[in-house]
């Protein structure tokens, strides 16, 4: 599974960005697709998840501002980020969890930088 993330950039506080993560396989074959973010010196933080069944979850730190959605025809998952704050500045990564029989594999896309200026 290959994941291609895009959509990062520089935005002023209060602005919006939409990140995209395009998968090389049907997203229905992927148990969950997730967005993480990471700042220097810190571990990756799970931001949002969407399962193959369409269930979603959002981290408390961004709840009410971020949302996750998908376009199955494009095998793409989106992270809509509104009311951005400087503390949202991070490298954002998309991730896919796929099950194979009794095992599973996590796949990572390349990161996309989001910078929010105050």
Residue, then its C-alpha position, 0 to 999 in steps of 0.5 A: x500500500x502506498x500513501x501520498x499525502x498532500x495539502x500542507x502549507x503556511x496559513x494564518x491562525x484562524x485559517x483552514x487547510x485540507x490535507x489529502x491522503x491518496x491510497x494505492x488500493x481501495x480504502x475499503x480494504x484498509x481497516x483504518x486510515x489515520x492522520x498523525x502529527x509530529x513536532x520536533x522532539x515529540x512522538x507522533x500524535x494520533x489526530x483522526x481516524x476513519x475506519x473501513x466502515x466509516x466510523x470516525x474519531x477525532x482527538x480531543x485536542x482538535x475536536x470541533x475544529x478538525x474532521x476526517x472524511x473520505x472519497x472512496x471513488x478516489x481512494x482518498x481520505x481528507x483531513x479538514x482543519x479549521x480554526x487553525x492555531x499556531x500549536x497545530x503546526x506540525x508535520x502531518x502523516x497519513x497512516x493505513x492499517x491493513x489486516x492480512x489473515x492473523x496479522x496486520x501491517x501499518x503503512x505510512x505516507x510521507x509527511x506534509x508540513x503544516x505551519x500556522x502563523x500567529 
